[in-house]
Amino acid sequence: MISRRYHRIALVAVFVLALAAGVVIATVGLPQRIAATVAASATTSETDQLRAERDTLAARQASGDEFTALIGPDVVRDTLTGVPVTVVALGADPADTRAVAELVAAAGGTVAAEVVLTPAVTDPARADQLRDLSARLLPSGAQLPASSEAGTLAGGLLGAALLVPADGAAPDPQQASAVLAGLAGGGFAEQPTGDPAAGRLAVVVTGEQFGGVDAAGSAATATALAAELDRRGAGAVLAGRDAAAHGAVGAARAAGDPLSTVDGVGTGAGRIATVLALAERNGGGTGHYGSGDGSEGPVPAVPQRSVG
């Protein structure tokens, strides 16, 4: 029998997440409207009205984030029971990565390993060094993909060290530690803490879009890394703060990569969507969620649970 309480929570969650997505869109557009109004020599009262509207929407978004943070553990509960998840941060706000990891635990999963990659991974000037290091650190018996793309090779290295392949044994923890230490020694990762375990799924948490003349290339590298992790284990989710063209999520959607994506990971709604997308990926499904270009909806379908 389906738990009525859980069903009500699920319905409320979907409504709140959809509302939060709408608020984000409206809030993001307001600065441009204010600038346009000022450029058109608007009166002070009109400008003040637009600013008040912006502040009201921002307050509503903050309130929505507080609510989704409260209901998040109930919404995701039991959706990842017993599933180990490898968490990879690449240009992410530490608060976003921490919140996603906490929701993975609330969903019944475990954080098998946390890897914090540095900006050097997406720096085109360091690409040759990353390619060379990926080949030298590869665990014995593993193979890198037949590619010259630095992100793909780095994803192959991390996948071989940290993810359980669909048709093979779990990687050796000692070799996994050696890989992370080697990446840290090369300046491509922060020094690891704790002993890594093998994950079934991976989530790559990124930040806002990349800047500078190499922005498109950096986004493509981040996307390629996440896509290779998706191929190595049971699947991966790429989560970012937006779906801008020069961000990892936007680049993945434009490229048609098969991995799941979530924009808005800086919000409570986006974090819930990220964990539910992991659960969906664990079941073989994929999707694109959030409020940015290419999204299919604010959040995956909330699974219903049976109770005895």
Secondary structure as UniProt FT lines:
FT   HELIX           4..39
FT   TURN            40..41
FT   HELIX           44..76
FT   TURN            77..82
FT   STRAND          84..90
FT   HELIX           94..106
FT   TURN            107..108
FT   STRAND          110..117
FT   HELIX           119..122
FT   HELIX           124..126
FT   HELIX           127..137
FT   TURN            140..141
FT   HELIX           150..162
FT   TURN            166..167
FT   HELIX           173..185
FT   TURN            186..187
FT   STRAND          201..206
FT   TURN            213..214
FT   HELIX           215..232
FT   STRAND          236..240
FT   TURN            245..246
FT   HELIX           248..255
FT   STRAND          260..263
FT   TURN            265..266
FT   HELIX           268..282
FT   TURN            283..284
FT   STRAND          288..289
FT   TURN            293..294
//
